[in-house]
Structures are given as structure tokens and as C-alpha cells.
């Protein structure tokens, strides 16, 4: 077991978004960090937390989100367009 390299999790959606914005992956994120990633307000994040769409954690300091939380949010953010047939 010791000969194997550590198995770091990857966050493909988050990493792609960060790369496009010129940002780097961090261990923990604050509200302001996340608003910069998603181009939204703190209030918008709070609303998504209230609706259960985004998980907030009770971490030491001001950080409230982990990379896995943001990755899960991105994975669950897929919507489908429903075209209604007009008769």
C-alpha cells in the first residue's frame, strides 16, 4: 500500500470552470470565493443553500464549502429543456 501514490479526488466540472476563469483549486472556499466562481451574489448562494441545492459546512474560520460540495452542486445543476408540442 505504501508504494502507491495517494489517490486524490478529481473534480472535473469544478476544475474546468476554474481553469476557464483563471482560478485554482483550493481546499476550502468562502462565500466570496464561490460568488466569483459562479458570478452570483452571496444572497443567491444563501437561497440555493436554503433550497438544499448547495451544501454549506461548519468549518473553522470563514470557509463554508469544500471542493466536493461545489462539484456536487455542478453535477446536480443539469437541466433539460422540455419542448411542448404545439398543436
MODELLER restraints for C-alpha pairs under 7 A, 6 or more apart:
rsr = mdl.restraints
at = mdl.atoms
rsr.add(forms.Gaussian(group=physical.xy_distance, feature=features.Distance(at['CA:11:A'], at['CA:71:A']), mean=5.94, stdev=0.5))
rsr.add(forms.Gaussian(group=physical.xy_distance, feature=features.Distance(at['CA:13:A'], at['CA:71:A']), mean=6.31, stdev=0.5))
rsr.add(forms.Gaussian(group=physical.xy_distance, feature=features.Distance(at['CA:13:A'], at['CA:74:A']), mean=6.62, stdev=0.5))
rsr.add(forms.Gaussian(group=physical.xy_distance, feature=features.Distance(at['CA:14:A'], at['CA:70:A']), mean=6.81, stdev=0.5))
rsr.add(forms.Gaussian(group=physical.xy_distance, feature=features.Distance(at['CA:14:A'], at['CA:71:A']), mean=5.47, stdev=0.5))
rsr.add(forms.Gaussian(group=physical.xy_distance, feature=features.Distance(at['CA:15:A'], at['CA:25:A']), mean=6.73, stdev=0.5))
rsr.add(forms.Gaussian(group=physical.xy_distance, feature=features.Distance(at['CA:18:A'], at['CA:24:A']), mean=6.04, stdev=0.5))
rsr.add(forms.Gaussian(group=physical.xy_distance, feature=features.Distance(at['CA:18:A'], at['CA:37:A']), mean=6.97, stdev=0.5))
rsr.add(forms.Gaussian(group=physical.xy_distance, feature=features.Distance(at['CA:27:A'], at['CA:66:A']), mean=6.17, stdev=0.5))
rsr.add(forms.Gaussian(group=physical.xy_distance, feature=features.Distance(at['CA:27:A'], at['CA:67:A']), mean=6.39, stdev=0.5))
rsr.add(forms.Gaussian(group=physical.xy_distance, feature=features.Distance(at['CA:28:A'], at['CA:63:A']), mean=5.79, stdev=0.5))
rsr.add(forms.Gaussian(group=physical.xy_distance, feature=features.Distance(at['CA:28:A'], at['CA:65:A']), mean=5.68, stdev=0.5))
rsr.add(forms.Gaussian(group=physical.xy_distance, feature=features.Distance(at['CA:28:A'], at['CA:66:A']), mean=4.72, stdev=0.5))
rsr.add(forms.Gaussian(group=physical.xy_distance, feature=features.Distance(at['CA:28:A'], at['CA:67:A']), mean=6.64, stdev=0.5))
rsr.add(forms.Gaussian(group=physical.xy_distance, feature=features.Distance(at['CA:29:A'], at['CA:63:A']), mean=5.06, stdev=0.5))
rsr.add(forms.Gaussian(group=physical.xy_distance, feature=features.Distance(at['CA:29:A'], at['CA:64:A']), mean=6.12, stdev=0.5))
rsr.add(forms.Gaussian(group=physical.xy_distance, feature=features.Distance(at['CA:29:A'], at['CA:65:A']), mean=5.01, stdev=0.5))
rsr.add(forms.Gaussian(group=physical.xy_distance, feature=features.Distance(at['CA:29:A'], at['CA:66:A']), mean=6.13, stdev=0.5))
rsr.add(forms.Gaussian(group=physical.xy_distance, feature=features.Distance(at['CA:30:A'], at['CA:62:A']), mean=5.90, stdev=0.5))
rsr.add(forms.Gaussian(group=physical.xy_distance, feature=features.Distance(at['CA:30:A'], at['CA:63:A']), mean=4.26, stdev=0.5))
rsr.add(forms.Gaussian(group=physical.xy_distance, feature=features.Distance(at['CA:30:A'], at['CA:64:A']), mean=5.59, stdev=0.5))
rsr.add(forms.Gaussian(group=physical.xy_distance, feature=features.Distance(at['CA:30:A'], at['CA:65:A']), mean=6.57, stdev=0.5))
rsr.add(forms.Gaussian(group=physical.xy_distance, feature=features.Distance(at['CA:31:A'], at['CA:42:A']), mean=6.33, stdev=0.5))
rsr.add(forms.Gaussian(group=physical.xy_distance, feature=features.Distance(at['CA:35:A'], at['CA:41:A']), mean=5.71, stdev=0.5))
rsr.add(forms.Gaussian(group=physical.xy_distance, feature=features.Distance(at['CA:35:A'], at['CA:42:A']), mean=6.31, stdev=0.5))
rsr.add(forms.Gaussian(group=physical.xy_distance, feature=features.Distance(at['CA:48:A'], at['CA:54:A']), mean=5.66, stdev=0.5))
rsr.add(forms.Gaussian(group=physical.xy_distance, feature=features.Distance(at['CA:49:A'], at['CA:55:A']), mean=6.01, stdev=0.5))
rsr.add(forms.Gaussian(group=physical.xy_distance, feature=features.Distance(at['CA:49:A'], at['CA:56:A']), mean=6.74, stdev=0.5))
rsr.add(forms.Gaussian(group=physical.xy_distance, feature=features.Distance(at['CA:53:A'], at['CA:73:A']), mean=6.53, stdev=0.5))
rsr.add(forms.Gaussian(group=physical.xy_distance, feature=features.Distance(at['CA:54:A'], at['CA:69:A']), mean=6.89, stdev=0.5))
rsr.add(forms.Gaussian(group=physical.xy_distance, feature=features.Distance(at['CA:54:A'], at['CA:73:A']), mean=5.65, stdev=0.5))
rsr.add(forms.Gaussian(group=physical.xy_distance, feature=features.Distance(at['CA:55:A'], at['CA:69:A']), mean=5.87, stdev=0.5))
rsr.add(forms.Gaussian(group=physical.xy_distance, feature=features.Distance(at['CA:56:A'], at['CA:64:A']), mean=5.47, stdev=0.5))
rsr.add(forms.Gaussian(group=physical.xy_distance, feature=features.Distance(at['CA:56:A'], at['CA:65:A']), mean=5.60, stdev=0.5))
rsr.add(forms.Gaussian(group=physical.xy_distance, feature=features.Distance(at['CA:57:A'], at['CA:64:A']), mean=4.92, stdev=0.5))
rsr.add(forms.Gaussian(group=physical.xy_distance, feature=features.Distance(at['CA:57:A'], at['CA:65:A']), mean=5.90, stdev=0.5))
rsr.add(forms.Gaussian(group=physical.xy_distance, feature=features.Distance(at['CA:58:A'], at['CA:64:A']), mean=6.09, stdev=0.5))
